[in-house]
Amino acid sequence: MAWRELLLASGLLAAVLLTTENRQKLRADELRREYHEEQRNEFENFVEEQNDEQEERSREAIEQWRQWHYDGLYPSYLYNRHHI
């Protein structure tokens, strides 16, 4: 009878240890997922900032080009030319 109790106790202990191990694995997976999500968000923000800066530089360059080539007519000469 004692061996049955010992076997049952060892089985319960193994189940508790497996449950604890599974909880630790799930927690590690959750932490890893959170870390990667944070890294992805930071990278997306960085890329968005870079794109915004590039768009601003392009807009400024286009505006400078328009001011340089402005011929005093409105709208700009590209749309106000009379072709024969």
PDB file with SEQRES, HELIX, SHEET and CRYST1 records, atoms N, CA, C and O in Angstrom:
SEQRES   1 A   84  MET ALA TRP ARG GLU LEU LEU LEU ALA SER GLY LEU LEU          
SEQRES   2 A   84  ALA ALA VAL LEU LEU THR THR GLU ASN ARG GLN LYS LEU          
SEQRES   3 A   84  ARG ALA ASP GLU LEU ARG ARG GLU TYR HIS GLU GLU GLN          
SEQRES   4 A   84  ARG ASN GLU PHE GLU ASN PHE VAL GLU GLU GLN ASN ASP          
SEQRES   5 A   84  GLU GLN GLU GLU ARG SER ARG GLU ALA ILE GLU GLN TRP          
SEQRES   6 A   84  ARG GLN TRP HIS TYR ASP GLY LEU TYR PRO SER TYR LEU          
SEQRES   7 A   84  TYR ASN ARG HIS HIS ILE                                      
HELIX    1 AA1 ALA A    2  HIS A   69  1                                  68    
HELIX    2 AA2 TYR A   77  ASN A   80  1                                   4    
CRYST1    1.000    1.000    1.000  90.00  90.00  90.00 P 1           1          
ATOM      1  N   MET A   1       0.811  -1.186   0.000  1.00  0.00           N  
ATOM      2  CA  MET A   1       0.000   0.000   0.000  1.00  0.00           C  
ATOM      3  C   MET A   1       0.863   1.260   0.000  1.00  0.00           C  
ATOM      4  O   MET A   1       0.496   2.267  -0.606  1.00  0.00           O  
ATOM      5  N   ALA A   2       2.008   1.203   0.680  1.00  0.00           N  
ATOM      6  CA  ALA A   2       2.868   2.373   0.783  1.00  0.00           C  
ATOM      7  C   ALA A   2       3.440   2.747  -0.575  1.00  0.00           C  
ATOM      8  O   ALA A   2       3.620   3.928  -0.873  1.00  0.00           O  
ATOM      9  N   TRP A   3       3.728   1.747  -1.399  1.00  0.00           N  
ATOM     10  CA  TRP A   3       4.294   2.047  -2.717  1.00  0.00           C  
ATOM     11  C   TRP A   3       3.286   2.753  -3.595  1.00  0.00           C  
ATOM     12  O   TRP A   3       3.656   3.579  -4.430  1.00  0.00           O  
ATOM     13  N   ARG A   4       1.960   2.423  -3.408  1.00  0.00           N  
ATOM     14  CA  ARG A   4       0.925   3.131  -4.176  1.00  0.00           C  
ATOM     15  C   ARG A   4       0.862   4.599  -3.779  1.00  0.00           C  
ATOM     16  O   ARG A   4       0.752   5.480  -4.632  1.00  0.00           O  
ATOM     17  N   GLU A   5       0.933   4.849  -2.492  1.00  0.00           N  
ATOM     18  CA  GLU A   5       0.916   6.229  -2.011  1.00  0.00           C  
ATOM     19  C   GLU A   5       2.143   6.987  -2.503  1.00  0.00           C  
ATOM     20  O   GLU A   5       2.059   8.154  -2.885  1.00  0.00           O  
ATOM     21  N   LEU A   6       3.277   6.306  -2.486  1.00  0.00           N  
ATOM     22  CA  LEU A   6       4.514   6.913  -2.976  1.00  0.00           C  
ATOM     23  C   LEU A   6       4.409   7.212  -4.464  1.00  0.00           C  
ATOM     24  O   LEU A   6       4.821   8.280  -4.917  1.00  0.00           O  
ATOM     25  N   LEU A   7       3.858   6.271  -5.226  1.00  0.00           N  
ATOM     26  CA  LEU A   7       3.681   6.459  -6.658  1.00  0.00           C  
ATOM     27  C   LEU A   7       2.710   7.614  -6.935  1.00  0.00           C  
ATOM     28  O   LEU A   7       2.958   8.440  -7.814  1.00  0.00           O  
ATOM     29  N   LEU A   8       1.618   7.667  -6.189  1.00  0.00           N  
ATOM     30  CA  LEU A   8       0.644   8.738  -6.347  1.00  0.00           C  
ATOM     31  C   LEU A   8       1.261  10.090  -5.986  1.00  0.00           C  
ATOM     32  O   LEU A   8       1.034  11.078  -6.685  1.00  0.00           O  
ATOM     33  N   ALA A   9       2.030  10.142  -4.917  1.00  0.00           N  
ATOM     34  CA  ALA A   9       2.673  11.379  -4.495  1.00  0.00           C  
ATOM     35  C   ALA A   9       3.694  11.829  -5.532  1.00  0.00           C  
ATOM     36  O   ALA A   9       3.781  13.014  -5.853  1.00  0.00           O  
ATOM     37  N   SER A  10       4.470  10.874  -6.059  1.00  0.00           N  
ATOM     38  CA  SER A  10       5.458  11.255  -7.067  1.00  0.00           C  
ATOM     39  C   SER A  10       4.764  11.718  -8.351  1.00  0.00           C  
ATOM     40  O   SER A  10       5.250  12.629  -9.020  1.00  0.00           O  
ATOM     41  N   GLY A  11       3.641  11.102  -8.695  1.00  0.00           N  
ATOM     42  CA  GLY A  11       2.871  11.542  -9.866  1.00  0.00           C  
ATOM     43  C   GLY A  11       2.335  12.942  -9.686  1.00  0.00           C  
ATOM     44  O   GLY A  11       2.398  13.756 -10.606  1.00  0.00           O  
ATOM     45  N   LEU A  12       1.807  13.232  -8.511  1.00  0.00           N  
ATOM     46  CA  LEU A  12       1.303  14.578  -8.226  1.00  0.00           C  
ATOM     47  C   LEU A  12       2.428  15.603  -8.256  1.00  0.00           C  
ATOM     48  O   LEU A  12       2.272  16.700  -8.791  1.00  0.00           O  
ATOM     49  N   LEU A  13       3.576  15.224  -7.667  1.00  0.00           N  
ATOM     50  CA  LEU A  13       4.728  16.124  -7.675  1.00  0.00           C  
ATOM     51  C   LEU A  13       5.185  16.402  -9.108  1.00  0.00           C  
ATOM     52  O   LEU A  13       5.515  17.538  -9.448  1.00  0.00           O  
ATOM     53  N   ALA A  14       5.204  15.368  -9.941  1.00  0.00           N  
ATOM     54  CA  ALA A  14       5.597  15.544 -11.344  1.00  0.00           C  
ATOM     55  C   ALA A  14       4.612  16.463 -12.060  1.00  0.00           C  
ATOM     56  O   ALA A  14       5.023  17.311 -12.852  1.00  0.00           O  
ATOM     57  N   ALA A  15       3.321  16.304 -11.791  1.00  0.00           N  
ATOM     58  CA  ALA A  15       2.305  17.155 -12.418  1.00  0.00           C  
ATOM     59  C   ALA A  15       2.490  18.611 -11.989  1.00  0.00           C  
ATOM     60  O   ALA A  15       2.372  19.520 -12.810  1.00  0.00           O  
ATOM     61  N   VAL A  16       2.777  18.831 -10.711  1.00  0.00           N  
ATOM     62  CA  VAL A  16       2.991  20.188 -10.215  1.00  0.00           C  
ATOM     63  C   VAL A  16       4.228  20.790 -10.856  1.00  0.00           C  
ATOM     64  O   VAL A  16       4.218  21.954 -11.258  1.00  0.00           O  
ATOM     65  N   LEU A  17       5.298  20.001 -10.956  1.00  0.00           N  
ATOM     66  CA  LEU A  17       6.527  20.503 -11.575  1.00  0.00           C  
ATOM     67  C   LEU A  17       6.314  20.821 -13.046  1.00  0.00           C  
ATOM     68  O   LEU A  17       6.806  21.836 -13.540  1.00  0.00           O  
ATOM     69  N   LEU A  18       5.575  19.955 -13.757  1.00  0.00           N  
ATOM     70  CA  LEU A  18       5.280  20.228 -15.166  1.00  0.00           C  
ATOM     71  C   LEU A  18       4.447  21.491 -15.315  1.00  0.00           C  
ATOM     72  O   LEU A  18       4.687  22.295 -16.216  1.00  0.00           O  
ATOM     73  N   THR A  19       3.476  21.666 -14.439  1.00  0.00           N  
ATOM     74  CA  THR A  19       2.636  22.857 -14.482  1.00  0.00           C  
ATOM     75  C   THR A  19       3.479  24.102 -14.241  1.00  0.00           C  
ATOM     76  O   THR A  19       3.319  25.105 -14.937  1.00  0.00           O  
ATOM     77  N   THR A  20       4.368  24.043 -13.268  1.00  0.00           N  
ATOM     78  CA  THR A  20       5.253  25.169 -12.977  1.00  0.00           C  
ATOM     79  C   THR A  20       6.170  25.447 -14.159  1.00  0.00           C  
ATOM     80  O   THR A  20       6.385  26.598 -14.540  1.00  0.00           O  
ATOM     81  N   GLU A  21       6.712  24.367 -14.739  1.00  0.00           N  
ATOM     82  CA  GLU A  21       7.587  24.528 -15.897  1.00  0.00           C  
ATOM     83  C   GLU A  21       6.822  25.136 -17.073  1.00  0.00           C  
ATOM     84  O   GLU A  21       7.331  26.016 -17.767  1.00  0.00           O  
ATOM     85  N   ASN A  22       5.612  24.665 -17.286  1.00  0.00           N  
ATOM     86  CA  ASN A  22       4.798  25.221 -18.369  1.00  0.00           C  
ATOM     87  C   ASN A  22       4.492  26.694 -18.136  1.00  0.00           C  
ATOM     88  O   ASN A  22       4.516  27.494 -19.071  1.00  0.00           O  
ATOM     89  N   ARG A  23       4.204  27.050 -16.888  1.00  0.00           N  
ATOM     90  CA  ARG A  23       3.944  28.463 -16.577  1.00  0.00           C  
ATOM     91  C   ARG A  23       5.174  29.312 -16.866  1.00  0.00           C  
ATOM     92  O   ARG A  23       5.065  30.413 -17.406  1.00  0.00           O  
ATOM     93  N   GLN A  24       6.357  28.789 -16.500  1.00  0.00           N  
ATOM     94  CA  GLN A  24       7.595  29.520 -16.766  1.00  0.00           C  
ATOM     95  C   GLN A  24       7.826  29.679 -18.266  1.00  0.00           C  
ATOM     96  O   GLN A  24       8.242  30.744 -18.722  1.00  0.00           O  
ATOM     97  N   LYS A  25       7.555  28.619 -19.036  1.00  0.00           N  
ATOM     98  CA  LYS A  25       7.713  28.700 -20.483  1.00  0.00           C  
ATOM     99  C   LYS A  25       6.728  29.698 -21.088  1.00  0.00           C  
ATOM    100  O   LYS A  25       7.094  30.492 -21.955  1.00  0.00           O  
ATOM    101  N   LEU A  26       5.485  29.652 -20.629  1.00  0.00           N  
ATOM    102  CA  LEU A  26       4.483  30.596 -21.132  1.00  0.00           C  
ATOM    103  C   LEU A  26       4.868  32.028 -20.793  1.00  0.00           C  
ATOM    104  O   LEU A  26       4.703  32.926 -21.619  1.00  0.00           O  
ATOM    105  N   ARG A  27       5.374  32.249 -19.598  1.00  0.00           N  
ATOM    106  CA  ARG A  27       5.800  33.591 -19.196  1.00  0.00           C  
ATOM    107  C   ARG A  27       6.984  34.058 -20.049  1.00  0.00           C  
ATOM    108  O   ARG A  27       7.036  35.211 -20.478  1.00  0.00           O  
ATOM    109  N   ALA A  28       7.932  33.148 -20.288  1.00  0.00           N  
ATOM    110  CA  ALA A  28       9.083  33.503 -21.123  1.00  0.00           C  
ATOM    111  C   ALA A  28       8.614  33.830 -22.550  1.00  0.00           C  
ATOM    112  O   ALA A  28       9.091  34.787 -23.160  1.00  0.00           O  
ATOM    113  N   ASP A  29       7.690  33.039 -23.066  1.00  0.00           N  
ATOM    114  CA  ASP A  29       7.150  33.317 -24.402  1.00  0.00           C  
ATOM    115  C   ASP A  29       6.452  34.670 -24.444  1.00  0.00           C  
ATOM    116  O   ASP A  29       6.599  35.426 -25.405  1.00  0.00           O  
ATOM    117  N   GLU A  30       5.690  34.967 -23.392  1.00  0.00           N  
ATOM    118  CA  GLU A  30       4.985  36.252 -23.331  1.00  0.00           C  
ATOM    119  C   GLU A  30       5.979  37.413 -23.281  1.00  0.00           C  
ATOM    120  O   GLU A  30       5.795  38.415 -23.973  1.00  0.00           O  
ATOM    121  N   LEU A  31       7.019  37.285 -22.476  1.00  0.00           N  
ATOM    122  CA  LEU A  31       8.031  38.337 -22.390  1.00  0.00           C  
ATOM    123  C   LEU A  31       8.746  38.517 -23.724  1.00  0.00           C  
ATOM    124  O   LEU A  31       9.008  39.643 -24.146  1.00  0.00           O  
ATOM    125  N   ARG A  32       9.061  37.406 -24.386  1.00  0.00           N  
ATOM    126  CA  ARG A  32       9.720  37.471 -25.692  1.00  0.00           C  
ATOM    127  C   ARG A  32       8.815  38.155 -26.717  1.00  0.00           C  
ATOM    128  O   ARG A  32       9.272  38.984 -27.504  1.00  0.00           O  
ATOM    129  N   ARG A  33       7.532  37.801 -26.700  1.00  0.00           N  
ATOM    130  CA  ARG A  33       6.564  38.408 -27.614  1.00  0.00           C  
ATOM    131  C   ARG A  33       6.438  39.916 -27.368  1.00  0.00           C  
ATOM    132  O   ARG A  33       6.411  40.708 -28.310  1.00  0.00           O  
ATOM    133  N   GLU A  34       6.362  40.295 -26.103  1.00  0.00           N  
ATOM    134  CA  GLU A  34       6.279  41.721 -25.764  1.00  0.00           C  
ATOM    135  C   GLU A  34       7.526  42.465 -26.221  1.00  0.00           C  
ATOM    136  O   GLU A  34       7.436  43.576 -26.743  1.00  0.00           O  
ATOM    137  N   TYR A  35       8.693  41.851 -26.023  1.00  0.00           N  
ATOM    138  CA  TYR A  35       9.943  42.478 -26.433  1.00  0.00           C  
ATOM    139  C   TYR A  35       9.965  42.699 -27.944  1.00  0.00           C  
ATOM    140  O   TYR A  35      10.296  43.787 -28.415  1.00  0.00           O  
ATOM    141  N   HIS A  36       9.611  41.661 -28.694  1.00  0.00           N  
ATOM    142  CA  HIS A  36       9.636  41.783 -30.155  1.00  0.00           C  
ATOM    143  C   HIS A  36       8.585  42.776 -30.654  1.00  0.00           C  
ATOM    144  O   HIS A  36       8.819  43.495 -31.625  1.00  0.00           O  
ATOM    145  N   GLU A  37       7.439  42.816 -29.996  1.00  0.00           N  
ATOM    146  CA  GLU A  37       6.418  43.791 -30.372  1.00  0.00           C  
ATOM    147  C   GLU A  37       6.921  45.215 -30.124  1.00  0.00           C  
ATOM    148  O   GLU A  37       6.702  46.110 -30.940  1.00  0.00           O  
ATOM    149  N   GLU A  38       7.593  45.413 -28.996  1.00  0.00           N  
ATOM    150  CA  GLU A  38       8.150  46.733 -28.682  1.00  0.00           C  
ATOM    151  C   GLU A  38       9.216  47.130 -29.704  1.00  0.00           C  
ATOM    152  O   GLU A  38       9.250  48.268 -30.172  1.00  0.00           O  
ATOM    153  N   GLN A  39      10.084  46.176 -30.043  1.00  0.00           N  
ATOM    154  CA  GLN A  39      11.121  46.449 -31.039  1.00  0.00           C  
ATOM    155  C   GLN A  39      10.503  46.790 -32.395  1.00  0.00           C  
ATOM    156  O   GLN A  39      10.963  47.711 -33.071  1.00  0.00           O  
ATOM    157  N   ARG A  40       9.468  46.057 -32.794  1.00  0.00           N  
ATOM    158  CA  ARG A  40       8.800  46.314 -34.071  1.00  0.00           C  
ATOM    159  C   ARG A  40       8.152  47.698 -34.059  1.00  0.00           C  
ATOM    160  O   ARG A  40       8.240  48.430 -35.045  1.00  0.00           O  
ATOM    161  N   ASN A  41       7.506  48.057 -32.959  1.00  0.00           N  
ATOM    162  CA  ASN A  41       6.878  49.377 -32.864  1.00  0.00           C  
ATOM    163  C   ASN A  41       7.909  50.492 -32.952  1.00  0.00           C  
ATOM    164  O   ASN A  41       7.691  51.497 -33.628  1.00  0.00           O  
ATOM    165  N   GLU A  42       9.047  50.309 -32.258  1.00  0.00           N  
ATOM    166  CA  GLU A  42      10.103  51.321 -32.330  1.00  0.00           C  
ATOM    167  C   GLU A  42      10.634  51.457 -33.754  1.00  0.00           C  
ATOM    168  O   GLU A  42      10.874  52.570 -34.222  1.00  0.00           O  
ATOM    169  N   PHE A  43      10.817  50.337 -34.443  1.00  0.00           N  
ATOM    170  CA  PHE A  43      11.319  50.385 -35.814  1.00  0.00           C  
ATOM    171  C   PHE A  43      10.299  51.046 -36.739  1.00  0.00           C  
ATOM    172  O   PHE A  43      10.666  51.841 -37.605  1.00  0.00           O  
ATOM    173  N   GLU A  44       9.006  50.713 -36.554  1.00  0.00           N  
ATOM    174  CA  GLU A  44       7.966  51.337 -37.378  1.00  0.00           C  
ATOM    175  C   GLU A  44       7.941  52.846 -37.158  1.00  0.00           C  
ATOM    176  O   GLU A  44       7.786  53.609 -38.112  1.00  0.00           O  
ATOM    177  N   ASN A  45       8.094  53.280 -35.909  1.00  0.00           N  
ATOM    178  CA  ASN A  45       8.128  54.711 -35.623  1.00  0.00           C  
ATOM    179  C   ASN A  45       9.344  55.364 -36.276  1.00  0.00           C  
ATOM    180  O   ASN A  45       9.245  56.461 -36.827  1.00  0.00           O  
ATOM    181  N   PHE A  46      10.489  54.687 -36.214  1.00  0.00           N  
ATOM    182  CA  PHE A  46      11.705  55.207 -36.843  1.00  0.00           C  
ATOM    183  C   PHE A  46      11.511  55.356 -38.346  1.00  0.00           C  
ATOM    184  O   PHE A  46      11.855  56.390 -38.918  1.00  0.00           O  
ATOM    185  N   VAL A  47      10.960  54.328 -38.988  1.00  0.00           N  
ATOM    186  CA  VAL A  47      10.743  54.367 -40.434  1.00  0.00           C  
ATOM    187  C   VAL A  47       9.753  55.470 -40.795  1.00  0.00           C  
ATOM    188  O   VAL A  47       9.942  56.182 -41.782  1.00  0.00           O  
ATOM    189  N   GLU A  48       8.704  55.610 -40.001  1.00  0.00           N  
ATOM    190  CA  GLU A  48       7.720  56.664 -40.265  1.00  0.00           C  
ATOM    191  C   GLU A  48       8.361  58.047 -40.153  1.00  0.00           C  
ATOM    192  O   GLU A  48       8.079  58.931 -40.962  1.00  0.00           O  
ATOM    193  N   GLU A  49       9.222  58.234 -39.152  1.00  0.00           N  
ATOM    194  CA  GLU A  49       9.932  59.511 -38.998  1.00  0.00           C  
ATOM    195  C   GLU A  49      10.839  59.778 -40.199  1.00  0.00           C  
ATOM    196  O   GLU A  49      10.881  60.891 -40.724  1.00  0.00           O  
ATOM    197  N   GLN A  50      11.565  58.740 -40.627  1.00  0.00           N  
ATOM    198  CA  GLN A  50      12.443  58.893 -41.777  1.00  0.00           C  
ATOM    199  C   GLN A  50      11.648  59.270 -43.029  1.00  0.00           C  
ATOM    200  O   GLN A  50      12.059  60.145 -43.792  1.00  0.00           O  
ATOM    201  N   ASN A  51      10.514  58.608 -43.233  1.00  0.00           N  
ATOM    202  CA  ASN A  51       9.682  58.916 -44.400  1.00  0.00           C  
ATOM    203  C   ASN A  51       9.145  60.337 -44.330  1.00  0.00           C  
ATOM    204  O   ASN A  51       9.118  61.046 -45.336  1.00  0.00           O  
ATOM    205  N   ASP A  52       8.717  60.754 -43.140  1.00  0.00           N  
ATOM    206  CA  ASP A  52       8.226  62.119 -42.981  1.00  0.00           C  
ATOM    207  C   ASP A  52       9.310  63.139 -43.297  1.00  0.00           C  
ATOM    208  O   ASP A  52       9.052  64.139 -43.967  1.00  0.00           O  
ATOM    209  N   GLU A  53      10.528  62.884 -42.814  1.00  0.00           N  
ATOM    210  CA  GLU A  53      11.634  63.801 -43.084  1.00  0.00           C  
ATOM    211  C   GLU A  53      11.953  63.850 -44.578  1.00  0.00           C  
ATOM    212  O   GLU A  53      12.223  64.919 -45.126  1.00  0.00           O  
ATOM    213  N   GLN A  54      11.920  62.689 -45.232  1.00  0.00           N  
ATOM    214  CA  GLN A  54      12.196  62.650 -46.671  1.00  0.00           C  
ATOM    215  C   GLN A  54      11.121  63.405 -47.448  1.00  0.00           C  
ATOM    216  O   GLN A  54      11.427  64.144 -48.383  1.00  0.00           O  
ATOM    217  N   GLU A  55       9.861  63.215 -47.058  1.00  0.00           N  
ATOM    218  CA  GLU A  55       8.771  63.940 -47.720  1.00  0.00           C  
ATOM    219  C   GLU A  55       8.923  65.446 -47.524  1.00  0.00           C  
ATOM    220  O   GLU A  55       8.675  66.225 -48.444  1.00  0.00           O  
ATOM    221  N   GLU A  56       9.330  65.850 -46.329  1.00  0.00           N  
ATOM    222  CA  GLU A  56       9.520  67.277 -46.057  1.00  0.00           C  
ATOM    223  C   GLU A  56      10.652  67.839 -46.915  1.00  0.00           C  
ATOM    224  O   GLU A  56      10.524  68.923 -47.485  1.00  0.00           O  
ATOM    225  N   ARG A  57      11.763  67.099 -47.007  1.00  0.00           N  
ATOM    226  CA  ARG A  57      12.871  67.556 -47.851  1.00  0.00           C  
ATOM    227  C   ARG A  57      12.439  67.651 -49.314  1.00  0.00           C  
ATOM    228  O   ARG A  57      12.794  68.605 -50.006  1.00  0.00           O  
ATOM    229  N   SER A  58      11.686  66.679 -49.778  1.00  0.00           N  
ATOM    230  CA  SER A  58      11.206  66.700 -51.163  1.00  0.00           C  
ATOM    231  C   SER A  58      10.272  67.890 -51.384  1.00  0.00           C  
ATOM    232  O   SER A  58      10.369  68.590 -52.392  1.00  0.00           O  
ATOM    233  N   ARG A  59       9.368  68.109 -50.427  1.00  0.00           N  
ATOM    234  CA  ARG A  59       8.432  69.223 -50.547  1.00  0.00           C  
ATOM    235  C   ARG A  59       9.182  70.551 -50.593  1.00  0.00           C  
ATOM    236  O   ARG A  59       8.851  71.430 -51.389  1.00  0.00           O  
ATOM    237  N   GLU A  60      10.198  70.692 -49.733  1.00  0.00           N  
ATOM    238  CA  GLU A  60      10.984  71.923 -49.729  1.00  0.00           C  
ATOM    239  C   GLU A  60      11.733  72.105 -51.042  1.00  0.00           C  
ATOM    240  O   GLU A  60      11.796  73.215 -51.570  1.00  0.00           O  
ATOM    241  N   ALA A  61      12.303  71.024 -51.574  1.00  0.00           N  
ATOM    242  CA  ALA A  61      13.027  71.116 -52.843  1.00  0.00           C  
ATOM    243  C   ALA A  61      12.084  71.502 -53.977  1.00  0.00           C  
ATOM    244  O   ALA A  61      12.438  72.320 -54.826  1.00  0.00           O  
ATOM    245  N   ILE A  62      10.908  70.930 -53.997  1.00  0.00           N  
ATOM    246  CA  ILE A  62       9.926  71.259 -55.037  1.00  0.00           C  
ATOM    247  C   ILE A  62       9.509  72.713 -54.915  1.00  0.00           C  
ATOM    248  O   ILE A  62       9.387  73.422 -55.914  1.00  0.00           O  
ATOM    249  N   GLU A  63       9.291  73.148 -53.685  1.00  0.00           N  
ATOM    250  CA  GLU A  63       8.891  74.546 -53.467  1.00  0.00           C  
ATOM    251  C   GLU A  63       9.993  75.496 -53.919  1.00  0.00           C  
ATOM    252  O   GLU A  63       9.707  76.523 -54.534  1.00  0.00           O  
ATOM    253  N   GLN A  64      11.249  75.165 -53.623  1.00  0.00           N  
ATOM    254  CA  GLN A  64      12.358  76.006 -54.083  1.00  0.00           C  
ATOM    255  C   GLN A  64      12.433  76.024 -55.600  1.00  0.00           C  
ATOM    256  O   GLN A  64      12.693  77.071 -56.193  1.00  0.00           O  
ATOM    257  N   TRP A  65      12.210  74.888 -56.234  1.00  0.00           N  
ATOM    258  CA  TRP A  65      12.225  74.818 -57.694  1.00  0.00           C  
ATOM    259  C   TRP A  65      11.122  75.705 -58.266  1.00  0.00           C  
ATOM    260  O   TRP A  65      11.342  76.432 -59.235  1.00  0.00           O  
ATOM    261  N   ARG A  66       9.942  75.643 -57.666  1.00  0.00           N  
ATOM    262  CA  ARG A  66       8.821  76.464 -58.146  1.00  0.00           C  
ATOM    263  C   ARG A  66       9.124  77.952 -57.993  1.00  0.00           C  
ATOM    264  O   ARG A  66       8.823  78.747 -58.883  1.00  0.00           O  
ATOM    265  N   GLN A  67       9.717  78.324 -56.869  1.00  0.00           N  
ATOM    266  CA  GLN A  67      10.036  79.736 -56.669  1.00  0.00           C  
ATOM    267  C   GLN A  67      11.105  80.198 -57.663  1.00  0.00           C  
ATOM    268  O   GLN A  67      11.028  81.312 -58.180  1.00  0.00           O  
ATOM    269  N   TRP A  68      12.084  79.364 -57.929  1.00  0.00           N  
ATOM    270  CA  TRP A  68      13.148  79.719 -58.861  1.00  0.00           C  
ATOM    271  C   TRP A  68      12.609  79.893 -60.276  1.00  0.00           C  
ATOM    272  O   TRP A  68      13.038  80.794 -60.996  1.00  0.00           O  
ATOM    273  N   HIS A  69      11.682  79.049 -60.675  1.00  0.00           N  
ATOM    274  CA  HIS A  69      11.168  79.062 -62.034  1.00  0.00           C  
ATOM    275  C   HIS A  69       9.885  79.866 -62.191  1.00  0.00           C  
ATOM    276  O   HIS A  69       9.296  79.878 -63.272  1.00  0.00           O  
ATOM    277  N   TYR A  70       9.453  80.523 -61.154  1.00  0.00           N  
ATOM    278  CA  TYR A  70       8.202  81.285 -61.231  1.00  0.00           C  
ATOM    279  C   TYR A  70       8.392  82.454 -62.187  1.00  0.00           C  
ATOM    280  O   TYR A  70       9.374  83.190 -62.087  1.00  0.00           O  
ATOM    281  N   ASP A  71       7.444  82.627 -63.124  1.00  0.00           N  
ATOM    282  CA  ASP A  71       7.576  83.671 -64.145  1.00  0.00           C  
ATOM    283  C   ASP A  71       6.605  84.830 -63.930  1.00  0.00           C  
ATOM    284  O   ASP A  71       6.407  85.640 -64.836  1.00  0.00           O  
ATOM    285  N   GLY A  72       6.010  84.922 -62.772  1.00  0.00           N  
ATOM    286  CA  GLY A  72       5.118  86.032 -62.474  1.00  0.00           C  
ATOM    287  C   GLY A  72       3.672  85.782 -62.855  1.00  0.00           C  
ATOM    288  O   GLY A  72       2.805  86.597 -62.539  1.00  0.00           O  
ATOM    289  N   LEU A  73       3.399  84.708 -63.505  1.00  0.00           N  
ATOM    290  CA  LEU A  73       2.027  84.384 -63.876  1.00  0.00           C  
ATOM    291  C   LEU A  73       1.425  83.448 -62.837  1.00  0.00           C  
ATOM    292  O   LEU A  73       2.120  82.680 -62.171  1.00  0.00           O  
ATOM    293  N   TYR A  74       0.115  83.545 -62.728  1.00  0.00           N  
ATOM    294  CA  TYR A  74      -0.553  82.643 -61.798  1.00  0.00           C  
ATOM    295  C   TYR A  74      -1.734  82.045 -62.496  1.00  0.00           C  
ATOM    296  O   TYR A  74      -2.499  82.815 -63.078  1.00  0.00           O  
ATOM    297  N   PRO A  75      -1.963  80.782 -62.504  1.00  0.00           N  
ATOM    298  CA  PRO A  75      -1.118  79.741 -61.928  1.00  0.00           C  
ATOM    299  C   PRO A  75       0.208  79.618 -62.658  1.00  0.00           C  
ATOM    300  O   PRO A  75       0.451  80.310 -63.646  1.00  0.00           O  
ATOM    301  N   SER A  76       1.045  78.751 -62.174  1.00  0.00           N  
ATOM    302  CA  SER A  76       2.422  78.686 -62.667  1.00  0.00           C  
ATOM    303  C   SER A  76       2.470  78.487 -64.177  1.00  0.00           C  
ATOM    304  O   SER A  76       1.509  78.026 -64.792  1.00  0.00           O  
ATOM    305  N   TYR A  77       3.611  78.846 -64.756  1.00  0.00           N  
ATOM    306  CA  TYR A  77       3.759  78.876 -66.203  1.00  0.00           C  
ATOM    307  C   TYR A  77       3.475  77.530 -66.859  1.00  0.00           C  
ATOM    308  O   TYR A  77       3.072  77.496 -68.022  1.00  0.00           O  
ATOM    309  N   LEU A  78       3.672  76.428 -66.155  1.00  0.00           N  
ATOM    310  CA  LEU A  78       3.436  75.131 -66.768  1.00  0.00           C  
ATOM    311  C   LEU A  78       2.000  74.995 -67.240  1.00  0.00           C  
ATOM    312  O   LEU A  78       1.724  74.320 -68.231  1.00  0.00           O  
ATOM    313  N   TYR A  79       1.084  75.642 -66.520  1.00  0.00           N  
ATOM    314  CA  TYR A  79      -0.328  75.515 -66.863  1.00  0.00           C  
ATOM    315  C   TYR A  79      -0.839  76.748 -67.622  1.00  0.00           C  
ATOM    316  O   TYR A  79      -2.003  76.788 -68.020  1.00  0.00           O  
ATOM    317  N   ASN A  80       0.011  77.738 -67.820  1.00  0.00           N  
ATOM    318  CA  ASN A  80      -0.443  78.996 -68.392  1.00  0.00           C  
ATOM    319  C   ASN A  80       0.261  79.303 -69.707  1.00  0.00           C  
ATOM    320  O   ASN A  80       0.205  80.441 -70.174  1.00  0.00           O  
ATOM    321  N   ARG A  81       0.913  78.338 -70.308  1.00  0.00           N  
ATOM    322  CA  ARG A  81       1.589  78.527 -71.566  1.00  0.00           C  
ATOM    323  C   ARG A  81       0.588  78.482 -72.715  1.00  0.00           C  
ATOM    324  O   ARG A  81      -0.351  77.686 -72.704  1.00  0.00           O  
ATOM    325  N   HIS A  82       0.799  79.345 -73.701  1.00  0.00           N  
ATOM    326  CA  HIS A  82      -0.049  79.301 -74.888  1.00  0.00           C  
ATOM    327  C   HIS A  82       0.762  78.719 -76.020  1.00  0.00           C  
ATOM    328  O   HIS A  82       1.745  79.304 -76.473  1.00  0.00           O  
ATOM    329  N   HIS A  83       0.335  77.564 -76.464  1.00  0.00           N  
ATOM    330  CA  HIS A  83       1.049  76.886 -77.547  1.00  0.00           C  
ATOM    331  C   HIS A  83       0.376  77.208 -78.864  1.00  0.00           C  
ATOM    332  O   HIS A  83      -0.851  77.209 -78.962  1.00  0.00           O  
ATOM    333  N   ILE A  84       1.180  77.481 -79.872  1.00  0.00           N  
ATOM    334  CA  ILE A  84       0.642  77.810 -81.202  1.00  0.00           C  
ATOM    335  C   ILE A  84       0.592  76.574 -82.058  1.00  0.00           C  
ATOM    336  O   ILE A  84       0.170  76.639 -83.212  1.00  0.00           O  
TER     337      ILE A  84                                                      
END                                                                             
